[in-house]
């Protein structure tokens, strides 16, 4: 039992906001470094350095959050995938923190980012250095993902497309199975289980949830690429819907 638990709600709230501030400042610092490195490094070196730097920053965040008693992340099963290339890692999406959980343990992985974020001067340099994939064009997204996977990369992808609003999972988008088929790579399923509503859809950053916030990550079944990617998508969605163990409660829009 940590000292934080005994300090009361005001100090817990300050500690949580402090962790978010630390993450934000760390992101700004890394993006400044990435801006300098981008023109100096080759494509392959920049991709490797960029992804490793983001993963290291996320690992530091999780380590500090655990040390002060705010969060507990049980994601060790992902270590089995760490050095495996040519792999799509597909997960359910209960929280805004999900990508941080996966990337922290998968330093060779790429993420798909909103195109608007890829143009944000405070966020874009790090994503560009890591060769993350913008979602501005469906055909461009598939093409860039295929190229990265064929070069031995990993792709972290959330088939729901956004955070879960219809538990256990939202309806899946078709891109994951299409990319797997065209790149000729398997889909490794990953379950993110949590009962915490923190940063689920509709949860504001400033609101304190019950502490500690606990996430558990499990490896699921691996799906080989299929010719009928539409049928495989239905199978994948049904598999996730049956396999998610915990879903956070929907946040009260009018908390007391």
Protein Blocks (a to p, Z undefined) as FASTA:
>chain_A
ZZklmnojklmmmmmmmmmmmmmmmmmmmmmmmmmmmmmpcfklmmmmmmmmmmmmmmmm
mmmmmmnomaccdfklmmmmmmpghiacddddfbfklmmmmmmmmmmbccdddfklmmmm
klmmmmmmnopacfkbmklmmmmmmmmmmnopacdddfkopacfbdfbdcddfklmmmmm
mnopacdddddddfbfghpahiafklccdddddddddddddddddfblmlmmmmmmmmmm
mmpmbdcddddfbbZZ
